[in-house]
Amino acid sequence: MTAQVNNKVILSLFPNIGMLDRAFEECGFCVVRGPDLLWGGDIRNFYPPAGLFWGVIGGPPCQDFSSMRRAAPTGYGLEMLEQFVRVVIEAQPEWWLMENVSRVPTVTALRGHIFAQLGHTYTTQRFDINQGWYCDVSRLRHIQFGSKSGRLLNVTRRQITPNCDRAALANDSRSFSELCRLQGLPENFDLPGFLVSEKKRAVGNGVPLLLGRFLAQAVIDAYNGPVTVQLNFAGRVTSDKICGCGCGRRVTGKAKYYDYSCRKRAQRKRDLAKSQ
């Protein structure tokens, strides 16, 4: 059965200027944007109706988890992760997708009833994706995905394109037009009424359109085929066709892990479990 997305309504959280939304819309989804501080909204005052949205997408603020941060975390990042999870639990979509930096915690591993509830309701995965796999701009992001039906996303890892440009950043010194190019926006893209520094920050904080398109297509592909994931009593993936680190990538033959980084990730999980 083919996934028809042109009549599927999804909710976008922390939409900013809507770059991830734009990519999903290009792939046929109908996106409803939730509140955002950029436009005077606050997710803490937002309570979605249950059962209306097929999916939920979003990228909670990442500054507390950034590798470039030198100050101590403020706690705001964890609070916004909790708000994302709260909205997902209240909205009860079939699936959800969260985009963030590499150091963001895995939400189902965080302590608290609300995070445990998410893990009990959804089969989840976490994987990395790099813009440099698909073009000449390198931008590493981490994706967390969950579905009620047990579906997982399959995003094929590729070799990084040689001599990639640096990713666009919120505090980038390059021109606004250059940041738009790096993020895949059209040449005539503009944000009327914004100061130049505000434009650059908004574009630099967004998800590159190319990555958004691959993620949207991965959702479509996941719902075009049968559910192949099998779970044991603890909710862990047991199928030998799925990587054992939890990234959701498919493996072949007798392989347990997709690649070396997946093997290391699984080892870190085991070491963490032993230390607790």
DAMOFEN-V708070 format. One record per residue. N is the residue number from 1. RES is the residue in one letter. SS is DSSP state (H for helix, E for strand, C for the rest). D_CENTER is the distance of its C-alpha to the mean C-alpha in Angstrom with 2 decimals. Layout:
n	res	ss	d_center
N	RES	SS	D_CENTER
N	RES	SS	D_CENTER
This chain:
n	res	ss	d_center
1	M	C	25.37
2	T	C	23.26
3	A	C	20.26
4	Q	C	21.51
5	V	C	18.76
6	N	C	21.16
7	N	C	22.10
8	K	C	18.79
9	V	E	17.72
10	I	E	14.17
11	L	E	13.46
12	S	E	11.36
13	L	E	11.19
14	F	C	11.77
15	P	C	12.30
16	N	C	14.45
17	I	C	16.18
18	G	C	13.93
19	M	H	12.64
20	L	H	9.43
21	D	H	11.97
22	R	H	14.52
23	A	H	12.86
24	F	H	12.44
25	E	H	15.98
26	E	H	17.30
27	C	C	16.42
28	G	C	18.39
29	F	C	16.29
30	C	E	17.90
31	V	E	15.57
32	V	E	16.95
33	R	E	15.87
34	G	C	16.14
35	P	C	17.97
36	D	C	17.08
37	L	H	19.33
38	L	H	19.74
39	W	H	21.70
40	G	C	23.37
41	G	C	21.26
42	D	C	20.16
43	I	H	17.64
44	R	H	20.19
45	N	H	22.60
46	F	C	20.44
47	Y	C	21.20
48	P	C	19.91
49	P	C	22.22
50	A	C	21.61
51	G	C	21.29
52	L	C	20.79
53	F	C	17.17
54	W	C	16.11
55	G	E	12.36
56	V	E	10.25
57	I	E	7.19
58	G	E	6.60
59	G	C	6.29
60	P	C	9.27
61	P	C	11.93
62	C	C	11.68
63	Q	H	15.41
64	D	H	16.56
65	F	H	14.44
66	S	C	15.15
67	S	C	17.49
68	M	C	19.63
69	R	C	20.44
70	R	C	24.06
71	A	C	24.70
72	A	C	24.09
73	P	C	20.99
74	T	C	21.88
75	G	C	20.20
76	Y	H	18.43
77	G	H	14.99
78	L	H	15.67
79	E	H	17.17
80	M	H	14.18
81	L	H	12.02
82	E	H	15.02
83	Q	H	15.18
84	F	H	11.70
85	V	H	12.95
86	R	H	16.33
87	V	H	15.41
88	V	H	13.65
89	I	H	16.85
90	E	H	19.08
91	A	H	17.64
92	Q	C	17.63
93	P	C	15.49
94	E	C	15.62
95	W	E	11.87
96	W	E	8.68
97	L	E	4.95
98	M	E	3.20
99	E	E	2.31
100	N	E	5.85
101	V	C	9.06
102	S	C	10.73
103	R	C	12.91
104	V	C	10.77
105	P	C	12.34
106	T	C	11.30
107	V	H	11.70
108	T	H	14.05
109	A	H	16.14
110	L	C	16.93
111	R	C	20.39
112	G	C	21.27
113	H	H	22.03
114	I	H	19.03
115	F	H	16.61
116	A	H	19.12
117	Q	H	19.31
118	L	H	15.66
119	G	H	16.31
120	H	H	19.53
121	T	H	18.27
122	Y	C	15.28
123	T	E	15.08
124	T	E	11.97
125	Q	E	10.58
126	R	E	8.78
127	F	E	8.98
128	D	E	9.16
129	I	E	9.39
130	N	E	11.97
131	Q	H	13.24
132	G	H	16.63
133	W	H	16.53
134	Y	C	17.13
135	C	C	19.08
136	D	C	21.02
137	V	E	18.44
138	S	E	16.60
139	R	C	13.25
140	L	E	11.35
141	R	E	7.69
142	H	E	6.19
143	I	E	3.63
144	Q	E	5.29
145	F	E	6.93
146	G	E	10.38
147	S	E	13.34
148	K	C	16.89
149	S	C	18.55
150	G	C	17.36
151	R	C	15.49
152	L	C	12.97
153	L	C	11.16
154	N	C	13.29
155	V	C	12.25
156	T	C	15.48
157	R	C	15.79
158	R	C	18.33
159	Q	C	20.63
160	I	C	19.77
161	T	C	21.89
162	P	C	24.90
163	N	C	25.58
164	C	C	22.18
165	D	E	22.06
166	R	E	20.28
167	A	C	17.00
168	A	C	17.50
169	L	C	17.47
170	A	C	18.16
171	N	C	21.61
172	D	C	22.37
173	S	C	26.08
174	R	C	25.80
175	S	C	26.70
176	F	H	24.61
177	S	H	25.37
178	E	H	24.25
179	L	H	20.84
180	C	H	20.51
181	R	H	21.53
182	L	H	19.04
183	Q	H	16.15
184	G	C	17.77
185	L	C	19.33
186	P	C	22.91
187	E	C	25.90
188	N	C	27.07
189	F	C	23.90
190	D	C	24.96
191	L	C	24.33
192	P	C	27.86
193	G	C	28.96
194	F	C	26.57
195	L	C	28.15
196	V	H	27.27
197	S	H	25.60
198	E	H	23.50
199	K	H	22.56
200	K	H	21.50
201	R	H	19.42
202	A	H	17.62
203	V	H	16.97
204	G	H	16.12
205	N	C	13.42
206	G	C	11.70
207	V	C	9.21
208	P	C	11.87
209	L	H	13.02
210	L	H	13.47
211	L	H	9.94
212	G	H	9.07
213	R	H	12.13
214	F	H	11.43
215	L	H	8.27
216	A	H	10.54
217	Q	H	13.35
218	A	H	11.85
219	V	H	11.60
220	I	H	15.13
221	D	H	16.38
222	A	H	15.36
223	Y	C	17.47
224	N	C	20.21
225	G	C	21.39
226	P	C	22.67
227	V	C	20.96
228	T	C	21.78
229	V	C	20.27
230	Q	C	22.98
231	L	E	22.66
232	N	C	25.36
233	F	C	26.68
234	A	C	24.19
235	G	C	21.17
236	R	C	20.49
237	V	E	20.07
238	T	C	23.61
239	S	C	23.60
240	D	C	24.80
241	K	C	22.70
242	I	E	19.40
243	C	C	18.66
244	G	C	19.92
245	C	C	17.34
246	G	C	14.80
247	C	C	12.41
248	G	C	13.65
249	R	C	15.21
250	R	E	18.72
251	V	C	21.72
252	T	C	25.31
253	G	C	28.74
254	K	C	29.19
255	A	C	26.13
256	K	C	24.15
257	Y	C	21.34
258	Y	C	19.59
259	D	C	20.73
260	Y	H	22.03
261	S	H	18.82
262	C	H	17.92
263	R	H	21.47
264	K	H	21.23
265	R	H	18.08
266	A	H	20.05
267	Q	H	23.06
268	R	H	21.37
269	K	H	20.38
270	R	H	24.02
271	D	H	25.41
272	L	H	23.48
273	A	H	24.73
274	K	H	28.25
275	S	H	28.24
276	Q	C	27.46
